[in-house]
Amino acid sequence: MTSARQLGDILLKVEDVSLSFGGVKALEHVSFDVREREIRAIIGPNGAGKSSMLNVINGFYQPQEGTIMYRGRSHRHMRPHEAASEGIARTFQNIALFRGMSTLDNLMTGRNLKMKKNLLWQALYLGPARREEIEHREFVEHIIDFLEIQAIRKTPVGRLPYGLQKRVELGRALAAEPSLLLLDEPMAGMNTEEKEDMCRFVLDVNDEFGTTIILIEHDMGVVMDISDRVVVLDYGRKIADGMPDDVRTNSEVIEAYLGVMH
C-alpha cells in the first residue's frame, strides 16, 4: 500500500532530543527524520515518550537537549504558534473540539491563521472581510466533502458519536492546510469500521493533499499497513527505526512492545 508513494527531501529532522520532567526522562537522545509526503509512524508501549515527542515537535514542550530541524532551519525552542504558522498542525489523544459549536464552525477555527483582516474588519463584516470569509468557508466546505461529513455540518459536535468527532478534529487540522500533520492516536477507541474509514482518510490526505504525516498509533495492523517507516520508542529511548517489515521482526521491538506478533 505504501510502496507507490514517492518521498521527497527531508522535511523534519529530530536531532539528539532529550526531555525530562524533574528526575523522569521522557525522551533520551532521540534522533530521526521525516521526508516530504511520508507517513511516519511512532510506536512504543505506554509511557514510551510518543506524545512527548509530538509535543516537542510542535512546541508544547521545550527539550533540555537537542534541536528540531524543520525545512532546513534549526529550532531550539519553537513555540506552538510558530509551529502552526510554519505549517505544523496537530490532533490530540483526547478530542479537543468546541463541543457547543457546529462541525462547520469548528472547522472554521482551523482557518484562523489564514485570516488576514483584523478583528475590526471582521466585526464590521465589510467588503474585504466578507470576501475573505466566503473564501475560507469555500475551503472548509471542500474539507467537509472530502471527509464525507456533509450531513453533520450544522450539528453541534458534542452530539456526535466518538468516531465522527475524531473525523471533525482531523478536518479542523486540515483546514489549516498543514505541510506536516501530527496525528496522536487518531483511531484510539474506534470500532473496526471507524478505523477502516480513518485509515482511508489518512491515506487520502497524504495522497491528494501531499501532506506529510507523523502518526502515533497502537494498532499494529494499521501501522504496518499505512506507514512508510516506523520509529520505535521504549522508556524514552529509540530502540528501532526502519521499514515496517524490518521493525516487525526486530527482536528488541518484539520484546518491548509487539509480544508474540511476528
C-alpha angles and dihedrals in degrees: 000000000000101000095086095060116106108216122209136207124314108289099176131023123188108201123195094319118184125180128181135181106203105307094341116101108213094174128016120195095320119179132175140129137228123212128214113275091011128137101217118187126205113199138171142122123293110293093023093125100255098133090039087058092054089047090055092048094054096037104254089119127037113215120228089218137021136030141254115228111202121177088348095305124113117233114189093172113014116178123217094250090050091050090050093049089049090057103264114136129181144200122197140225089242113049110254104194133132097257097197093051126083125255089254094051092047090053091048089059086064088065095059095104090050094056111102102181116090125241093266092057090046093048093050090043091211127166103290094040091046092050091048093052091049090054092049092048090052090054092048090049087055089054090049090053092044093054092041095236099129092123093060100040092115097034119109105247092228088071094053125099116255097259093054092047088056089051091050090051089053088050093052090053091048091050087070089061093231125198089202121035119195112203115191107198095321092178100044112133095011127131121237095269093049091049091052090052093048092048089053092050093048090052091045092050089052094045103039100033097031089230118167110228134201109195132193110195136156096201102094092195089060093045094050093045102049107024126097093198135002131212117197124209127192122179089344095307128109108240100170142010128179149074116343094251091050092050092045091060098040107121094213091052092048090052094046102040123345098060112189094352111123 
